[in-house]
């Protein structure tokens, strides 16, 4: 196991528990593991999550490495938005997330200029010295430059890994992590992350908002036979249209699965597949959910026009009835999930939950207070710690 040319930092005390110690011993690093354990001060606490197992902390983390946006959103929700040191495509997702944060009074978010961590470099993680790596080691090891020993080295010499990403679609983990890998819902994982940050109160407040929102939705949606058919797509041109599942297991559908719309493809199209206009006409959805429609650089009017002008796609019911609606992102954390549940409920069931405002560009539209499905101020107060 290489040492990366660095001495253990103070974060060496923020270590995995027995699971990491065993793996370090197997890798010939038991001396390092023992040192870390002995340096852990009284009052340390542990939180367990797959695939890491039990992880020990001596202090609640303040600075946070993330890779995917569901983890970045969790840190933001728990008042650590300013503590992020890394995330995938930070400038892009800063622009997208701020379209929604605009509607939370007194809340701000700035992720611009962070280290872009889609393919993280081990040396960079030493330099960042984050208090926690809110990322899934089973996913990171899919990168060519990373091995299990690299993961253990960073956990020992910088700070722990604590994240789960393969719950997105219930992906199969790499062999090193296959045994006992567990899948979580978005909000189950958020609860464990909140425990790691010692932010139980913030979590409980946001979870209560989410529970109320789900209760509202689930008590009102009609029987399946009376629900609209829908597809979720992403496209830049009509000759390359990506189709995504609405109800697959995993947190990527945590904003569409509860709403129970009928899959217009009837399960015949695998999520992430490329389809053409003819396939969309054959499916003939009542509603098209346009993934990425809230991206600041997306011209939704232009995208709708492409469908209307296409001699094939113009025959789709959703196009003719002007029911092409914007979506945000699939790798959502708790805050984006609340907004996306609300907007998708309105897009699918306007008669039940109120009309979705016509949207072309800019922030999440203003919705009259009596038509909002969750309390913006309550969410803002939780993020800001005004509990």
C-alpha positions as semicolon CSV with decimal commas, in nm:
position;residue;x (nm);y (nm);z (nm)
1;X;0,000;0,000;0,000
2;X;0,160;0,326;-0,110
3;X;0,167;0,626;0,118
4;X;0,114;0,890;-0,149
5;X;0,407;1,081;-0,007
6;X;0,204;1,227;0,279
7;X;0,189;1,185;0,653
8;X;-0,144;1,105;0,817
9;X;-0,338;1,423;0,886
10;X;-0,554;1,501;1,190
11;X;-0,834;1,339;0,994
12;X;-0,661;1,003;1,035
13;X;-0,869;0,977;1,350
14;X;-1,185;0,988;1,137
15;X;-1,151;0,626;1,038
16;X;-1,345;0,324;0,936
17;X;-1,420;0,087;1,219
18;X;-1,365;-0,287;1,210
19;X;-1,434;-0,326;0,837
20;X;-1,152;-0,095;0,733
21;X;-0,915;-0,223;0,998
22;X;-0,958;-0,575;0,864
23;X;-0,899;-0,468;0,506
24;X;-0,592;-0,267;0,604
25;X;-0,452;-0,562;0,792
26;X;-0,508;-0,782;0,488
27;X;-0,320;-0,526;0,280
28;X;-0,028;-0,520;0,521
29;X;-0,126;-0,191;0,681
30;X;-0,239;-0,303;1,025
31;X;0,016;-0,077;1,192
32;X;-0,147;0,230;1,037
33;X;-0,493;0,107;1,131
34;X;-0,386;0,048;1,490
35;X;-0,232;0,395;1,515
36;X;-0,550;0,557;1,393
37;X;-0,764;0,365;1,634
38;X;-0,547;0,456;1,930
39;X;-0,556;0,823;1,837
40;X;-0,935;0,836;1,825
41;X;-1,039;1,053;2,120
42;X;-1,312;0,976;2,370
43;X;-1,651;1,089;2,251
44;X;-1,606;0,960;1,896
45;X;-1,916;0,822;1,731
46;X;-1,983;0,567;1,459
47;X;-2,234;0,544;1,177
48;X;-2,283;0,240;0,957
49;X;-2,365;0,244;0,587
50;X;-2,298;0,006;0,299
51;X;-2,051;-0,046;0,145
52;X;-1,817;0,104;0,408
53;X;-1,964;-0,069;0,710
54;X;-1,912;0,106;1,041
55;X;-1,733;0,441;1,015
56;X;-1,596;0,635;1,312
57;X;-1,577;1,014;1,346
58;X;-1,419;1,229;1,613
59;X;-1,598;1,550;1,502
60;X;-1,889;1,630;1,270
61;X;-1,737;1,689;0,924
62;X;-1,723;2,045;0,796
63;X;-1,541;2,019;0,462
64;X;-1,692;1,769;0,221
65;X;-1,564;1,595;-0,091
66;X;-1,845;1,477;-0,320
67;X;-1,856;1,319;-0,661
68;X;-2,223;1,295;-0,756
69;X;-2,493;1,555;-0,702
70;X;-2,721;1,350;-0,477
71;X;-2,444;1,370;-0,216
72;X;-2,374;1,738;-0,285
73;X;-2,743;1,814;-0,231
74;X;-2,741;1,618;0,097
75;X;-2,449;1,822;0,227
76;X;-2,625;2,140;0,117
77;X;-2,947;2,036;0,290
78;X;-2,754;1,980;0,613
79;X;-2,600;2,327;0,612
80;X;-2,268;2,222;0,456
81;X;-2,320;2,372;0,110
82;X;-2,031;2,613;0,162
83;X;-1,810;2,330;0,284
84;X;-1,794;2,139;-0,044
85;X;-1,443;2,092;-0,181
86;X;-1,532;1,894;-0,493
87;X;-1,818;1,769;-0,709
88;X;-1,884;1,657;-1,065
89;X;-1,913;1,948;-1,313
90;X;-1,943;2,212;-1,040
91;X;-2,017;2,514;-1,259
92;X;-2,282;2,327;-1,457
93;X;-2,462;2,195;-1,149
94;X;-2,427;2,526;-0,966
95;X;-2,632;2,682;-1,244
96;X;-2,890;2,403;-1,241
97;X;-2,936;2,385;-0,864
98;X;-2,966;2,762;-0,832
99;X;-3,273;2,749;-1,057
100;X;-3,447;2,582;-0,760
101;X;-3,263;2,746;-0,469
102;X;-3,396;3,079;-0,602
103;X;-3,731;2,983;-0,450
104;X;-3,594;2,919;-0,099
105;X;-3,600;3,250;0,093
106;X;-3,269;3,343;0,252
107;X;-3,082;3,043;0,111
108;X;-2,780;3,073;-0,118
109;X;-2,558;2,823;-0,296
110;X;-2,225;2,869;-0,474
111;X;-2,045;2,565;-0,612
112;X;-1,855;2,747;-0,886
113;X;-1,483;2,679;-0,917
114;X;-1,474;2,360;-0,709
115;X;-1,255;2,066;-0,809
116;X;-1,439;1,862;-1,072
117;X;-1,431;1,509;-0,935
118;X;-1,586;1,280;-1,196
119;X;-1,246;1,108;-1,232
120;X;-1,076;1,210;-0,908
121;X;-0,700;1,200;-0,866
122;X;-0,572;1,049;-0,543
123;X;-0,306;1,320;-0,506
124;X;-0,577;1,585;-0,531
125;X;-0,768;1,430;-0,243
126;X;-0,456;1,463;-0,029
127;X;-0,440;1,831;-0,123
128;X;-0,808;1,898;-0,053
129;X;-0,788;1,746;0,298
130;X;-1,165;1,713;0,320
131;X;-1,316;1,602;0,651
132;X;-1,526;1,340;0,474
133;X;-1,542;1,182;0,129
134;X;-1,916;1,174;0,068
135;X;-1,881;0,928;-0,218
136;X;-1,924;0,557;-0,278
137;X;-1,589;0,371;-0,283
138;X;-1,756;0,090;-0,479
139;X;-1,821;0,342;-0,756
140;X;-1,486;0,518;-0,735
141;X;-1,304;0,187;-0,784
142;X;-1,471;0,161;-1,123
143;X;-1,228;0,433;-1,230
144;X;-0,916;0,287;-1,393
145;X;-0,677;0,474;-1,164
146;X;-0,833;0,352;-0,838
147;X;-0,785;0,025;-0,650
148;X;-0,921;-0,097;-0,318
149;X;-0,585;-0,020;-0,158
150;X;-0,608;0,340;-0,286
151;X;-0,951;0,372;-0,125
152;X;-0,821;0,239;0,206
153;X;-0,519;0,468;0,190
154;X;-0,729;0,782;0,153
155;X;-0,965;0,668;0,430
156;X;-0,671;0,615;0,662
157;X;-0,455;0,914;0,579
158;X;-0,711;1,181;0,488
159;X;-1,068;1,101;0,597
160;X;-1,336;0,833;0,562
161;X;-1,547;0,746;0,264
162;X;-1,917;0,761;0,343
163;X;-2,155;0,735;0,051
164;X;-2,369;0,504;-0,156
165;X;-2,423;0,560;-0,528
166;X;-2,507;0,218;-0,672
167;X;-2,852;0,256;-0,517
168;X;-2,922;0,485;-0,813
169;X;-3,052;0,194;-1,023
170;X;-2,950;-0,095;-0,796
171;X;-2,632;-0,147;-0,997
172;X;-2,409;-0,447;-0,942
173;X;-2,100;-0,352;-0,740
174;X;-1,744;-0,444;-0,832
175;X;-1,624;-0,779;-0,691
176;X;-1,437;-0,615;-0,402
177;X;-1,767;-0,475;-0,273
178;X;-2,017;-0,733;-0,395
179;X;-2,062;-0,920;-0,070
180;X;-2,334;-0,762;0,141
181;X;-2,379;-0,446;-0,067
182;X;-2,705;-0,281;0,040
183;X;-2,935;-0,047;-0,150
184;X;-3,107;0,253;0,008
185;X;-3,384;0,487;-0,089
186;X;-3,281;0,849;-0,127
187;X;-3,423;0,944;0,211
188;X;-3,285;0,638;0,390
189;X;-2,938;0,732;0,276
190;X;-2,996;1,098;0,365
191;X;-3,081;0,992;0,720
192;X;-2,749;0,808;0,755
193;X;-2,557;1,103;0,609
194;X;-2,733;1,329;0,859
195;X;-2,616;1,097;1,139
196;X;-2,258;1,128;1,014
197;X;-2,287;1,508;1,024
198;X;-2,466;1,505;1,360
199;X;-2,759;1,690;1,198
200;X;-3,050;1,479;1,313
201;X;-3,277;1,778;1,370
202;X;-3,229;1,917;1,021
203;X;-3,297;1,575;0,873
204;X;-3,615;1,522;1,075
205;X;-3,754;1,859;0,969
206;X;-3,689;1,796;0,601
207;X;-3,812;1,436;0,626
208;X;-4,138;1,563;0,777
209;X;-4,184;1,796;0,479
210;X;-4,117;1,504;0,245
211;X;-4,359;1,276;0,431
212;X;-4,633;1,539;0,412
213;X;-4,572;1,587;0,040
214;X;-4,584;1,213;-0,030
215;X;-4,900;1,180;0,176
216;X;-5,066;1,454;-0,029
217;X;-4,965;1,286;-0,354
218;X;-5,047;0,930;-0,259
219;X;-5,389;1,016;-0,118
220;X;-5,499;1,187;-0,439
221;X;-5,357;1,005;-0,742
222;X;-5,623;0,814;-0,934
223;X;-5,643;0,445;-1,015
224;X;-5,383;0,326;-1,264
225;X;-5,630;0,306;-1,551
226;X;-5,702;0,678;-1,512
227;X;-5,339;0,791;-1,502
228;X;-5,162;0,950;-1,799
229;X;-4,894;0,767;-1,995
230;X;-4,554;0,936;-1,988
231;X;-4,192;0,912;-2,096
232;X;-3,883;1,085;-1,964
233;X;-3,634;1,181;-2,232
234;X;-3,325;1,390;-2,294
235;X;-3,226;1,512;-2,638
236;X;-3,045;1,784;-2,826
237;X;-3,157;1,677;-3,171
238;X;-3,439;1,457;-3,293
239;X;-3,200;1,188;-3,419
240;X;-3,063;1,111;-3,071
241;X;-3,326;1,082;-2,799
242;X;-3,241;0,912;-2,470
243;X;-3,528;0,750;-2,282
244;X;-3,523;0,694;-1,905
245;X;-3,736;0,482;-1,675
246;X;-4,008;0,635;-1,459
247;X;-4,038;0,362;-1,197
248;X;-3,724;0,145;-1,189
249;X;-3,587;0,058;-0,844
250;X;-3,340;0,316;-0,720
251;X;-3,331;0,681;-0,623
252;X;-3,310;0,813;-0,980
253;X;-3,687;0,766;-1,001
254;X;-3,767;0,891;-0,650
255;X;-3,961;1,185;-0,800
256;X;-4,154;0,991;-1,064
257;X;-4,215;0,648;-0,912
258;X;-4,449;0,779;-0,634
259;X;-4,667;0,946;-0,897
260;X;-4,742;0,621;-1,076
261;X;-4,773;0,744;-1,433
262;X;-4,807;0,465;-1,689
263;X;-4,488;0,391;-1,884
264;X;-4,577;0,472;-2,242
265;X;-4,313;0,223;-2,360
266;X;-4,474;-0,048;-2,142
267;X;-4,133;-0,170;-2,031
268;X;-4,008;-0,237;-2,384
269;X;-3,729;0,026;-2,369
270;X;-3,435;-0,010;-2,131
271;X;-3,355;0,303;-1,931
272;X;-3,081;0,506;-2,096
273;X;-3,149;0,364;-2,442
274;X;-3,155;0,577;-2,756
275;X;-3,492;0,585;-2,931
276;X;-3,612;0,755;-3,247
277;X;-3,920;0,958;-3,334
278;X;-4,100;0,650;-3,465
279;X;-4,060;0,476;-3,128
280;X;-4,207;0,779;-2,953
281;X;-4,500;0,787;-3,193
282;X;-4,562;0,417;-3,132
283;X;-4,557;0,478;-2,756
284;X;-4,769;0,794;-2,799
285;X;-4,726;0,936;-2,446
286;X;-4,974;1,179;-2,299
287;X;-4,686;1,359;-2,126
288;X;-4,320;1,406;-2,215
289;X;-4,092;1,488;-1,924
290;X;-3,786;1,662;-2,069
291;X;-3,479;1,589;-1,858
292;X;-3,246;1,888;-1,837
293;X;-3,523;2,132;-1,918
294;X;-3,415;2,350;-1,626
295;X;-3,052;2,379;-1,736
296;X;-2,978;2,752;-1,771
297;X;-2,837;2,700;-2,122
298;X;-3,133;2,496;-2,246
299;X;-3,378;2,669;-2,479
300;X;-3,693;2,473;-2,399
301;X;-3,893;2,670;-2,654
302;X;-3,651;2,557;-2,924
303;X;-3,670;2,193;-2,808
304;X;-4,050;2,200;-2,816
305;X;-4,038;2,350;-3,162
306;X;-3,818;2,063;-3,284
307;X;-4,095;1,822;-3,188
308;X;-4,369;2,031;-3,343
309;X;-4,180;2,069;-3,672
310;X;-4,073;1,706;-3,700
311;X;-4,313;1,532;-3,943
312;X;-4,312;1,217;-3,727
313;X;-4,284;1,347;-3,370
314;X;-4,553;1,607;-3,432
315;X;-4,808;1,322;-3,424
316;X;-4,737;1,243;-3,057
317;X;-5,029;1,325;-2,826
318;X;-4,803;1,509;-2,577
319;X;-4,671;1,730;-2,857
320;X;-5,014;1,810;-2,995
321;X;-5,153;1,889;-2,652
322;X;-4,844;2,092;-2,554
323;X;-4,754;1,870;-2,262
324;X;-4,373;1,871;-2,291
325;X;-4,252;1,969;-1,945
326;X;-3,908;2,041;-1,797
327;X;-3,729;1,822;-1,544
328;X;-3,416;1,895;-1,343
329;X;-3,177;1,608;-1,267
330;X;-3,199;1,239;-1,185
331;X;-2,910;1,244;-0,934
332;X;-3,118;1,444;-0,693
333;X;-3,071;1,493;-0,323
334;X;-3,349;1,578;-0,077
335;X;-3,393;1,943;-0,175
336;X;-3,419;1,884;-0,548
337;X;-3,641;1,584;-0,477
338;X;-3,899;1,805;-0,303
339;X;-3,917;2,044;-0,597
340;X;-3,926;1,765;-0,853
341;X;-4,204;1,580;-0,673
342;X;-4,410;1,897;-0,667
343;X;-4,354;1,991;-1,030
344;X;-4,402;1,639;-1,164
345;X;-4,728;1,604;-0,969
346;X;-4,855;1,922;-1,135
347;X;-4,727;1,820;-1,477
348;X;-4,898;1,479;-1,464
349;X;-5,213;1,565;-1,267
350;X;-5,300;1,935;-1,310
351;X;-5,664;1,873;-1,216
352;X;-5,555;1,732;-0,879
353;X;-5,251;1,937;-0,782
354;X;-5,290;2,261;-0,977
355;X;-5,167;2,364;-1,320
356;X;-4,794;2,364;-1,385
357;X;-4,709;2,718;-1,505
358;X;-4,591;2,754;-1,863
359;X;-4,212;2,747;-1,841
360;X;-3,952;2,840;-2,102
361;X;-3,642;2,950;-1,909
362;X;-3,515;3,093;-1,582
363;X;-3,568;2,980;-1,222
364;X;-3,831;2,740;-1,101
365;X;-4,153;2,934;-1,158
366;X;-4,332;3,122;-0,885
367;X;-4,627;2,918;-0,767
368;X;-4,902;3,085;-0,560
369;X;-4,868;2,993;-0,196
370;X;-5,206;2,820;-0,183
371;X;-5,100;2,597;-0,475
372;X;-4,761;2,498;-0,335
373;X;-4,731;2,136;-0,228
374;X;-4,459;2,201;0,030
375;X;-4,358;2,491;0,253
376;X;-4,056;2,677;0,108
377;X;-3,990;2,870;0,428
378;X;-3,985;2,553;0,636
379;X;-3,726;2,400;0,402
380;X;-3,520;2,718;0,400
381;X;-3,523;2,733;0,779
382;X;-3,402;2,373;0,801
383;X;-3,112;2,438;0,562
384;X;-3,016;2,755;0,752
385;X;-3,044;2,584;1,090
386;X;-3,339;2,796;1,209
387;X;-3,515;2,509;1,380
